[in-house]
Amino acid sequence: MNESITIPKKTYVELMGFKRIVEIEYERPLSKELLKKLEKAKKDIETGKGVILRSKSELKEYFEAM
């Protein structure tokens, strides 16, 4: 799947906070693959690229497809 998702910057910051919590909880870093996806998502957010999801059900379906 080669798509992007557009989320508000505030949501991205929250997700990065969750990432830190997960790393602390499990005492190991997240996989390099996931970190690359997060970095790409950050760049997409900054450039305004991405998929726009308008409802919770669209968001759920999108993440389940990953």
Phi and psi restraints in degrees (range 20) as a CNS / XPLOR table:
assign (resid 1 and name C) (resid 2 and name N)
       (resid 2 and name CA) (resid 2 and name C) 1.0 -121.7 20.0 2
assign (resid 2 and name N) (resid 2 and name CA)
       (resid 2 and name C) (resid 3 and name N) 1.0 59.1 20.0 2
assign (resid 2 and name C) (resid 3 and name N)
       (resid 3 and name CA) (resid 3 and name C) 1.0 -121.7 20.0 2
assign (resid 3 and name N) (resid 3 and name CA)
       (resid 3 and name C) (resid 4 and name N) 1.0 165.1 20.0 2
assign (resid 3 and name C) (resid 4 and name N)
       (resid 4 and name CA) (resid 4 and name C) 1.0 -122.0 20.0 2
assign (resid 4 and name N) (resid 4 and name CA)
       (resid 4 and name C) (resid 5 and name N) 1.0 164.2 20.0 2
assign (resid 4 and name C) (resid 5 and name N)
       (resid 5 and name CA) (resid 5 and name C) 1.0 -130.1 20.0 2
assign (resid 5 and name N) (resid 5 and name CA)
       (resid 5 and name C) (resid 6 and name N) 1.0 139.0 20.0 2
assign (resid 5 and name C) (resid 6 and name N)
       (resid 6 and name CA) (resid 6 and name C) 1.0 -101.2 20.0 2
assign (resid 6 and name N) (resid 6 and name CA)
       (resid 6 and name C) (resid 7 and name N) 1.0 123.6 20.0 2
assign (resid 6 and name C) (resid 7 and name N)
       (resid 7 and name CA) (resid 7 and name C) 1.0 -129.8 20.0 2
assign (resid 7 and name N) (resid 7 and name CA)
       (resid 7 and name C) (resid 8 and name N) 1.0 156.3 20.0 2
assign (resid 7 and name C) (resid 8 and name N)
       (resid 8 and name CA) (resid 8 and name C) 1.0 -62.5 20.0 2
assign (resid 8 and name N) (resid 8 and name CA)
       (resid 8 and name C) (resid 9 and name N) 1.0 150.0 20.0 2
assign (resid 8 and name C) (resid 9 and name N)
       (resid 9 and name CA) (resid 9 and name C) 1.0 -57.8 20.0 2
assign (resid 9 and name N) (resid 9 and name CA)
       (resid 9 and name C) (resid 10 and name N) 1.0 -38.0 20.0 2
assign (resid 9 and name C) (resid 10 and name N)
       (resid 10 and name CA) (resid 10 and name C) 1.0 -59.6 20.0 2
assign (resid 10 and name N) (resid 10 and name CA)
       (resid 10 and name C) (resid 11 and name N) 1.0 -41.8 20.0 2
assign (resid 10 and name C) (resid 11 and name N)
       (resid 11 and name CA) (resid 11 and name C) 1.0 -64.6 20.0 2
assign (resid 11 and name N) (resid 11 and name CA)
       (resid 11 and name C) (resid 12 and name N) 1.0 -41.1 20.0 2
assign (resid 11 and name C) (resid 12 and name N)
       (resid 12 and name CA) (resid 12 and name C) 1.0 -60.6 20.0 2
assign (resid 12 and name N) (resid 12 and name CA)
       (resid 12 and name C) (resid 13 and name N) 1.0 -44.7 20.0 2
assign (resid 12 and name C) (resid 13 and name N)
       (resid 13 and name CA) (resid 13 and name C) 1.0 -60.6 20.0 2
assign (resid 13 and name N) (resid 13 and name CA)
       (resid 13 and name C) (resid 14 and name N) 1.0 -41.3 20.0 2
assign (resid 13 and name C) (resid 14 and name N)
       (resid 14 and name CA) (resid 14 and name C) 1.0 -63.0 20.0 2
assign (resid 14 and name N) (resid 14 and name CA)
       (resid 14 and name C) (resid 15 and name N) 1.0 -43.2 20.0 2
assign (resid 14 and name C) (resid 15 and name N)
       (resid 15 and name CA) (resid 15 and name C) 1.0 -61.9 20.0 2
assign (resid 15 and name N) (resid 15 and name CA)
       (resid 15 and name C) (resid 16 and name N) 1.0 -39.3 20.0 2
assign (resid 15 and name C) (resid 16 and name N)
       (resid 16 and name CA) (resid 16 and name C) 1.0 -65.1 20.0 2
assign (resid 16 and name N) (resid 16 and name CA)
       (resid 16 and name C) (resid 17 and name N) 1.0 -34.7 20.0 2
assign (resid 16 and name C) (resid 17 and name N)
       (resid 17 and name CA) (resid 17 and name C) 1.0 -64.4 20.0 2
assign (resid 17 and name N) (resid 17 and name CA)
       (resid 17 and name C) (resid 18 and name N) 1.0 -41.1 20.0 2
assign (resid 17 and name C) (resid 18 and name N)
       (resid 18 and name CA) (resid 18 and name C) 1.0 -62.9 20.0 2
assign (resid 18 and name N) (resid 18 and name CA)
       (resid 18 and name C) (resid 19 and name N) 1.0 -37.8 20.0 2
assign (resid 18 and name C) (resid 19 and name N)
       (resid 19 and name CA) (resid 19 and name C) 1.0 -58.2 20.0 2
assign (resid 19 and name N) (resid 19 and name CA)
       (resid 19 and name C) (resid 20 and name N) 1.0 -45.1 20.0 2
assign (resid 19 and name C) (resid 20 and name N)
       (resid 20 and name CA) (resid 20 and name C) 1.0 -63.5 20.0 2
assign (resid 20 and name N) (resid 20 and name CA)
       (resid 20 and name C) (resid 21 and name N) 1.0 -39.7 20.0 2
assign (resid 20 and name C) (resid 21 and name N)
       (resid 21 and name CA) (resid 21 and name C) 1.0 -62.1 20.0 2
assign (resid 21 and name N) (resid 21 and name CA)
       (resid 21 and name C) (resid 22 and name N) 1.0 -44.8 20.0 2
assign (resid 21 and name C) (resid 22 and name N)
       (resid 22 and name CA) (resid 22 and name C) 1.0 -62.0 20.0 2
assign (resid 22 and name N) (resid 22 and name CA)
       (resid 22 and name C) (resid 23 and name N) 1.0 -43.0 20.0 2
assign (resid 22 and name C) (resid 23 and name N)
       (resid 23 and name CA) (resid 23 and name C) 1.0 -62.1 20.0 2
assign (resid 23 and name N) (resid 23 and name CA)
       (resid 23 and name C) (resid 24 and name N) 1.0 -41.2 20.0 2
assign (resid 23 and name C) (resid 24 and name N)
       (resid 24 and name CA) (resid 24 and name C) 1.0 -67.3 20.0 2
assign (resid 24 and name N) (resid 24 and name CA)
       (resid 24 and name C) (resid 25 and name N) 1.0 -44.1 20.0 2
assign (resid 24 and name C) (resid 25 and name N)
       (resid 25 and name CA) (resid 25 and name C) 1.0 -61.5 20.0 2
assign (resid 25 and name N) (resid 25 and name CA)
       (resid 25 and name C) (resid 26 and name N) 1.0 -41.4 20.0 2
assign (resid 25 and name C) (resid 26 and name N)
       (resid 26 and name CA) (resid 26 and name C) 1.0 -99.7 20.0 2
assign (resid 26 and name N) (resid 26 and name CA)
       (resid 26 and name C) (resid 27 and name N) 1.0 -0.8 20.0 2
assign (resid 26 and name C) (resid 27 and name N)
       (resid 27 and name CA) (resid 27 and name C) 1.0 53.1 20.0 2
assign (resid 27 and name N) (resid 27 and name CA)
       (resid 27 and name C) (resid 28 and name N) 1.0 33.8 20.0 2
assign (resid 27 and name C) (resid 28 and name N)
       (resid 28 and name CA) (resid 28 and name C) 1.0 -153.3 20.0 2
assign (resid 28 and name N) (resid 28 and name CA)
       (resid 28 and name C) (resid 29 and name N) 1.0 151.2 20.0 2
assign (resid 28 and name C) (resid 29 and name N)
       (resid 29 and name CA) (resid 29 and name C) 1.0 -72.3 20.0 2
assign (resid 29 and name N) (resid 29 and name CA)
       (resid 29 and name C) (resid 30 and name N) 1.0 158.6 20.0 2
assign (resid 29 and name C) (resid 30 and name N)
       (resid 30 and name CA) (resid 30 and name C) 1.0 -71.7 20.0 2
assign (resid 30 and name N) (resid 30 and name CA)
       (resid 30 and name C) (resid 31 and name N) 1.0 161.3 20.0 2
assign (resid 30 and name C) (resid 31 and name N)
       (resid 31 and name CA) (resid 31 and name C) 1.0 -63.0 20.0 2
assign (resid 31 and name N) (resid 31 and name CA)
       (resid 31 and name C) (resid 32 and name N) 1.0 151.2 20.0 2
assign (resid 31 and name C) (resid 32 and name N)
       (resid 32 and name CA) (resid 32 and name C) 1.0 -62.8 20.0 2
assign (resid 32 and name N) (resid 32 and name CA)
       (resid 32 and name C) (resid 33 and name N) 1.0 -33.4 20.0 2
assign (resid 32 and name C) (resid 33 and name N)
       (resid 33 and name CA) (resid 33 and name C) 1.0 -62.9 20.0 2
assign (resid 33 and name N) (resid 33 and name CA)
       (resid 33 and name C) (resid 34 and name N) 1.0 -46.0 20.0 2
assign (resid 33 and name C) (resid 34 and name N)
       (resid 34 and name CA) (resid 34 and name C) 1.0 -65.6 20.0 2
assign (resid 34 and name N) (resid 34 and name CA)
       (resid 34 and name C) (resid 35 and name N) 1.0 -40.6 20.0 2
assign (resid 34 and name C) (resid 35 and name N)
       (resid 35 and name CA) (resid 35 and name C) 1.0 -62.7 20.0 2
assign (resid 35 and name N) (resid 35 and name CA)
       (resid 35 and name C) (resid 36 and name N) 1.0 -37.4 20.0 2
assign (resid 35 and name C) (resid 36 and name N)
       (resid 36 and name CA) (resid 36 and name C) 1.0 -64.8 20.0 2
assign (resid 36 and name N) (resid 36 and name CA)
       (resid 36 and name C) (resid 37 and name N) 1.0 -41.1 20.0 2
assign (resid 36 and name C) (resid 37 and name N)
       (resid 37 and name CA) (resid 37 and name C) 1.0 -63.1 20.0 2
assign (resid 37 and name N) (resid 37 and name CA)
       (resid 37 and name C) (resid 38 and name N) 1.0 -41.0 20.0 2
assign (resid 37 and name C) (resid 38 and name N)
       (resid 38 and name CA) (resid 38 and name C) 1.0 -65.0 20.0 2
assign (resid 38 and name N) (resid 38 and name CA)
       (resid 38 and name C) (resid 39 and name N) 1.0 -39.7 20.0 2
assign (resid 38 and name C) (resid 39 and name N)
       (resid 39 and name CA) (resid 39 and name C) 1.0 -65.0 20.0 2
assign (resid 39 and name N) (resid 39 and name CA)
       (resid 39 and name C) (resid 40 and name N) 1.0 -42.1 20.0 2
assign (resid 39 and name C) (resid 40 and name N)
       (resid 40 and name CA) (resid 40 and name C) 1.0 -63.6 20.0 2
assign (resid 40 and name N) (resid 40 and name CA)
       (resid 40 and name C) (resid 41 and name N) 1.0 -41.8 20.0 2
assign (resid 40 and name C) (resid 41 and name N)
       (resid 41 and name CA) (resid 41 and name C) 1.0 -61.5 20.0 2
assign (resid 41 and name N) (resid 41 and name CA)
       (resid 41 and name C) (resid 42 and name N) 1.0 -40.5 20.0 2
assign (resid 41 and name C) (resid 42 and name N)
       (resid 42 and name CA) (resid 42 and name C) 1.0 -61.4 20.0 2
assign (resid 42 and name N) (resid 42 and name CA)
       (resid 42 and name C) (resid 43 and name N) 1.0 -45.6 20.0 2
assign (resid 42 and name C) (resid 43 and name N)
       (resid 43 and name CA) (resid 43 and name C) 1.0 -63.5 20.0 2
assign (resid 43 and name N) (resid 43 and name CA)
       (resid 43 and name C) (resid 44 and name N) 1.0 -41.2 20.0 2
assign (resid 43 and name C) (resid 44 and name N)
       (resid 44 and name CA) (resid 44 and name C) 1.0 -62.1 20.0 2
assign (resid 44 and name N) (resid 44 and name CA)
       (resid 44 and name C) (resid 45 and name N) 1.0 -40.5 20.0 2
assign (resid 44 and name C) (resid 45 and name N)
       (resid 45 and name CA) (resid 45 and name C) 1.0 -63.5 20.0 2
assign (resid 45 and name N) (resid 45 and name CA)
       (resid 45 and name C) (resid 46 and name N) 1.0 -45.0 20.0 2
assign (resid 45 and name C) (resid 46 and name N)
       (resid 46 and name CA) (resid 46 and name C) 1.0 -65.6 20.0 2
assign (resid 46 and name N) (resid 46 and name CA)
       (resid 46 and name C) (resid 47 and name N) 1.0 -30.9 20.0 2
assign (resid 46 and name C) (resid 47 and name N)
       (resid 47 and name CA) (resid 47 and name C) 1.0 -93.7 20.0 2
assign (resid 47 and name N) (resid 47 and name CA)
       (resid 47 and name C) (resid 48 and name N) 1.0 -5.2 20.0 2
assign (resid 47 and name C) (resid 48 and name N)
       (resid 48 and name CA) (resid 48 and name C) 1.0 81.1 20.0 2
assign (resid 48 and name N) (resid 48 and name CA)
       (resid 48 and name C) (resid 49 and name N) 1.0 13.4 20.0 2
assign (resid 48 and name C) (resid 49 and name N)
       (resid 49 and name CA) (resid 49 and name C) 1.0 -84.9 20.0 2
assign (resid 49 and name N) (resid 49 and name CA)
       (resid 49 and name C) (resid 50 and name N) 1.0 162.6 20.0 2
assign (resid 49 and name C) (resid 50 and name N)
       (resid 50 and name CA) (resid 50 and name C) 1.0 136.9 20.0 2
assign (resid 50 and name N) (resid 50 and name CA)
       (resid 50 and name C) (resid 51 and name N) 1.0 178.5 20.0 2
assign (resid 50 and name C) (resid 51 and name N)
       (resid 51 and name CA) (resid 51 and name C) 1.0 -96.1 20.0 2
assign (resid 51 and name N) (resid 51 and name CA)
       (resid 51 and name C) (resid 52 and name N) 1.0 134.7 20.0 2
assign (resid 51 and name C) (resid 52 and name N)
       (resid 52 and name CA) (resid 52 and name C) 1.0 -101.6 20.0 2
assign (resid 52 and name N) (resid 52 and name CA)
       (resid 52 and name C) (resid 53 and name N) 1.0 122.2 20.0 2
assign (resid 52 and name C) (resid 53 and name N)
       (resid 53 and name CA) (resid 53 and name C) 1.0 -110.1 20.0 2
assign (resid 53 and name N) (resid 53 and name CA)
       (resid 53 and name C) (resid 54 and name N) 1.0 127.6 20.0 2
assign (resid 53 and name C) (resid 54 and name N)
       (resid 54 and name CA) (resid 54 and name C) 1.0 -102.0 20.0 2
assign (resid 54 and name N) (resid 54 and name CA)
       (resid 54 and name C) (resid 55 and name N) 1.0 -4.9 20.0 2
assign (resid 54 and name C) (resid 55 and name N)
       (resid 55 and name CA) (resid 55 and name C) 1.0 -145.7 20.0 2
assign (resid 55 and name N) (resid 55 and name CA)
       (resid 55 and name C) (resid 56 and name N) 1.0 164.7 20.0 2
assign (resid 55 and name C) (resid 56 and name N)
       (resid 56 and name CA) (resid 56 and name C) 1.0 -63.2 20.0 2
assign (resid 56 and name N) (resid 56 and name CA)
       (resid 56 and name C) (resid 57 and name N) 1.0 -37.1 20.0 2
assign (resid 56 and name C) (resid 57 and name N)
       (resid 57 and name CA) (resid 57 and name C) 1.0 -67.0 20.0 2
assign (resid 57 and name N) (resid 57 and name CA)
       (resid 57 and name C) (resid 58 and name N) 1.0 -38.4 20.0 2
assign (resid 57 and name C) (resid 58 and name N)
       (resid 58 and name CA) (resid 58 and name C) 1.0 -63.4 20.0 2
assign (resid 58 and name N) (resid 58 and name CA)
       (resid 58 and name C) (resid 59 and name N) 1.0 -41.7 20.0 2
assign (resid 58 and name C) (resid 59 and name N)
       (resid 59 and name CA) (resid 59 and name C) 1.0 -63.3 20.0 2
assign (resid 59 and name N) (resid 59 and name CA)
       (resid 59 and name C) (resid 60 and name N) 1.0 -44.9 20.0 2
assign (resid 59 and name C) (resid 60 and name N)
       (resid 60 and name CA) (resid 60 and name C) 1.0 -61.5 20.0 2
assign (resid 60 and name N) (resid 60 and name CA)
       (resid 60 and name C) (resid 61 and name N) 1.0 -46.5 20.0 2
assign (resid 60 and name C) (resid 61 and name N)
       (resid 61 and name CA) (resid 61 and name C) 1.0 -61.3 20.0 2
assign (resid 61 and name N) (resid 61 and name CA)
       (resid 61 and name C) (resid 62 and name N) 1.0 -39.4 20.0 2
assign (resid 61 and name C) (resid 62 and name N)
       (resid 62 and name CA) (resid 62 and name C) 1.0 -62.6 20.0 2
assign (resid 62 and name N) (resid 62 and name CA)
       (resid 62 and name C) (resid 63 and name N) 1.0 -48.2 20.0 2
assign (resid 62 and name C) (resid 63 and name N)
       (resid 63 and name CA) (resid 63 and name C) 1.0 -70.1 20.0 2
assign (resid 63 and name N) (resid 63 and name CA)
       (resid 63 and name C) (resid 64 and name N) 1.0 -33.0 20.0 2
assign (resid 63 and name C) (resid 64 and name N)
       (resid 64 and name CA) (resid 64 and name C) 1.0 -66.9 20.0 2
assign (resid 64 and name N) (resid 64 and name CA)
       (resid 64 and name C) (resid 65 and name N) 1.0 -29.1 20.0 2
assign (resid 64 and name C) (resid 65 and name N)
       (resid 65 and name CA) (resid 65 and name C) 1.0 -72.7 20.0 2
assign (resid 65 and name N) (resid 65 and name CA)
       (resid 65 and name C) (resid 66 and name N) 1.0 -19.6 20.0 2
